[in-house]
């Protein structure tokens, strides 16, 4: 827990310092002038804030995943690897070569009863595929191959970068619209209260627009899962991919929801209107789409 808190504070401090340095260097600190809002300055400020956080998170994604989940990276040159661990590394590398990757992903295991796996990393050449001990214990090799094919497909598709760019765009709109809306609201109160109202409204609108923006991000995340399923079927075989999804369906209640920052890497079992905020589609729907393909 201490390591997670330290990493969280360090990342956020780095983001804040970077934003302050960039905006000061560019002279973009005050987008509200005596004549009203300087829309160009506000848009540039919003883009800097929106993309800086997203890009820093992408750059540190592999490191953060290792730290937060205590991922043990398996070196292919380690003579102490068990036969199952060596098979896992070789299988990921086999699928990666089949997907056309030049640099092989790191392969890791994290200790958790959940039946899950994820892929992350800043680029196709600096990626990580990690699986839980629960997945290895509860799935046969054909199921594991289907899961690994799905994760390698995420890397081959460049999903991490695409998600980051989308998040940056959404962040930019959130920052821009929240400050614009806050400025408009502050014009309707007395001048001595305008500053306080403007500040409070920025916080409120940031939260509101972030929630709305997350619906867009999660919708794309669900789309990329369908695409990765098709990629996993191409790499590992359609039957293995369907078999893996059926096994996951049996164990979806074991997914650990405590790591919120890794939500888009994990399977979701939300229902009803909460599906709008789900990073993964319903497993039955994913299976039926593959069967019809």
C-alpha positions, 0 to 999 in steps of 0.5 A: 500500500505504501508503495502504491501511495508513493507512486500515485503521489509521485506521478501526480506531482510530476504531472502538476510540475510539468504542466506548470513549467510548460504553461509558464514557458509558453506564457499561458497562465491567464485565459481570463482577461479584462475583455473576457475569455481568451479562447486561444489561450484556454484551448492551448492550456486545456490541451496541455493539461489534457494530454500531459496527464494522459501521456505521462500515464502512458509512459509510466503504464508498464512500471505502474502495473508492475508496482501496483500488482507486484508483477514478477517479470519472467526472463526467458534466459532465467534457468530457474523458470519452471516448465509452466513459466517457460511455456508461458514466455515461449507462448507469448513470444510465439504469438507476438512473432505471429502478430508481426511484433519486432520486440518481444513483450515482457511476460509477467505473473502477479499473485492474485486469485482472480482469473485475469490477464492484461497487456500494457506499455507505452509502445508496441516495442515496450509492452508487458503481458501479465497473467494472474496466478488464478488464471494459470490455476483455473484454466487449461493451456488452450484457454490460456493460449486464447487469453494470451492471443487476445492480449498480444492482439491489444499490443499489435493493434496499438490499443494503449496509444490509441486509448491515450490519445482519445483520453487526451482529447476527452481531457482537453474538452473537459478542461475547456468546457468546464472553465468556459461554463464556470466563467459564464456562471460567475458572470451572474453573481456579484463581482466580489463573489465571482472569483469564488463561484468561478473556482467552485464551478470549475471543480463541479463542471470538471467532475460532471464533464469527466463523468460524461467523457468517461462514457465515450472512453469506455465505449471505445474501450469496449469496441477495442475488446471486440477487435482484440477478440478477433485478433486473438482468434486469428493468432491463437485460433477461433475455438481457443478464443471462444473456449477462453471466454467461456472459462472467463465467464465461469470465473468473472466474479473473481475479478478484483475491482480494487485497482481502479487505475487498471480498470481498462485492463480488466474484465467487467461484470457490470449490468444495467445502465452501469454498462455505460461505464464498463471497459469490457463488453458482456462476455456472452455478447463477445462469445456470440460475436466470435461464433457468428464471425 
